[in-house]
Amino acid sequence: MDVKRYIASNMQEAMIMIKNELGRDAIILHTRKIKQKGIKGWFKKPVVEVVAALPEEKTIVKEPVKEPVKEPVIEKKVEPVIVKPPVVPVDAYHQDPQIESLKSEMDEIKQLLKTYVEKKPGPQEVVIQEEVVDENTIEKDTREFLKALEIKEPIIEKIITVVKRQVSFTEQNELMVKSAVRQAIKDYIGEPFVIDEFTGEQRVFLFVGPTGVGKTTTLAKLAAKLSLIDNKKVGLITADTYRIAAVDQLKTYSEILGIPLSVVYEASELSDVMYKYKEKDVILLDTAGRSHKSDELSRDLQDLMNNLENPEIFLVISLTTGYKDIVSILDAYQFIDEYKIIFTKLDEASTYSNMLNVKFDSGKQLSYVTTGQSVPDDIEVAESEKLVNYIVGEA
């Protein structure tokens, strides 16, 4: 009996391979589905393994047994001489390794037939045994996938709960599960905050955040967009007089963009600058890049906010920052009641799940993301669809 194992993408493809090699009389001994390996394997379609055999009576004998050769009969003799074939001892077969191997293989085939075949199928009859995939396995794979993305455990639990309300975790619903997971992440991210509404009143935006996150460059990108694309009258203010060359950096941007820049050393100086900028549509104010662990942080920012009328605040966070440090940053800025979040350095980050983690923990609205140093090109609105693609690795 000729036994073969086939791997194919589906049952139809496997049957074609079997018929081409073994013919229409082949019988199916066993079938099962094999899940592809990898963290994202549950997003991929499993392959089919089929074990087939050609029945013993249908097996083609490649080397026919030769008939014993009879010696010619001498006519001169009255009685014909009959030449008998040589007798081979039975024990000789048992001593041949090939014969012993063949016997062992036949025993295994008989055991397979006894286990999987209750009756001999006809030429058109195929016995198919479908493998049942446990629902808990699909759910477990989904959890492992989200965990590998470095999404926090409480968020994973909420995503799984939301998905369960919409679709069952079965292999047949694989694409629907994937879609539901994406939609749940998208819903948690929410709609972004965009500077696009101008009712005639002046709007003032304050940029805060720890050192080295790219506040000044981000401010320059938004200033260029508002001035060159939206045709708004923009004024720049910097209170970052602690960092070396910080004023020179923003001054260079202001000269290139043709936007006025004012420097304030004390919060009390803001009233005079704001009067000078009373005709501007938008004011963008850069603050000092203090450590979020500094005791002076809250006091200095509070002084600036007290000298401004209804300022809108952007907390700028680098996506290259570890989650524990981000939590510490969020704690340091708890004294600000309302702010929007800008994530920078997406081009330098190795994981993007902190955009979801921070949104979930803080409850604050995401606004913009930056993807490089180029001004004004490398800044985008934090649209939920884009961020989902970053998070699940499909950007």
Phi, psi and omega in degrees: 000131182265112182252130182230151176243131183236140175241124182217165181285335177206172185293324181298317180295321179296319180296323178296317180297320181292314181295323180293327185262319184254344180093178185286343182274001181294149177243149180268121180270326186196141173225149174200159176262136181246120178285137179290150185280165177113158181299323182264018183300331181288347174274351183254153182284135180289158177264168184248132173251128181232129174255121183233159181213155174257125183305154186301322182287344180263351184291133181279126178276116185285325183240098180296148179287129181281138178286145177301136181277124179270136177284147181297143181276129179279119186296336184294329181279147182286315183263129178290147179264121180261121181266118180274146178293151181297140180270125180258127179302143181298323182297338182296325179293322181291339181273346180282120181300324181295319179295317180297320179295319179296319179297319180296319180294321179296321178298319179296320180295319178297322179294320176299315180298321181293326184280315190256345185240119178267332177214158180283119181288152176285180183302326184258001187262130181233131178268117182242127180245107182280138177273129181273124179265124182295136179300324179296332179293316179295318179296319179297317178298322179296316178298316181296322178297313180292324179294322179295335177282356180070032172278140183297147183302315179300326179289320178301316180299319180292321178296315180298319179298316179297316182295320180299330179289341187255325187207151177279145179278076177236159181298327180293333182261022187305311181294323179292323177296314179301314180297320180293323177296314178301316183294323179295317177297317180299318180295321179292326178293317176078182180281143181278158172269127182232139176280094182217358181251120178230114183257011182106339178274145179291139179244135182241127181241130182251127181257119181234162179152168181290176181290147172077012181269350179096033181297312185296316179295320178295318177300317180296322179296315179291325178298318179296317179298312183295322184280311188275325184263314183271355178057041177261150176276117189244142173236140181248140175227138174235133174249011181272080179257009180268324184276137180296131176067011179295317180295318180297323179297311180289328178296322178298315178298318183296322179290320179295318183275348183072036181245132181293147180231135176236145180248132176239136180258338178228148180299331181293340181283349184296325184299318179294318180293319180295326177293321178295330182259022186296339180270357182279147177282322185224138173242128177246123186243121179267132181254168181292142179277072180279154172295140181291350177267358182289138179288337183274351185302303184296322182294314182294316180293323179297322177297317179297315182294327180292338180261011177236150180261112178053056178288145173258135192244135173250121170267119184262125182232134175278135180286351176278354180282138178294156186296321180299320178292325178296319177300319178296322178295315179299321178296321182293333182256020179294339180290347176269121184292314186226129175204163175250158185247133172244127176260132180246167173063040174297331181290342181256352185278149177260343177217151187239003185294340181295339174297320178285317181300315181292317179300319181293316184286318186274329185074008181272154183281134174281153185233290182230162171228146177247145188234020180165186184264350185292131178251126005257014193290317193276056173215138183224154172292139182282065179290137186300323181297317178296316183293325176298318179298320176297314187293316183270005174082028180244015180289000000 
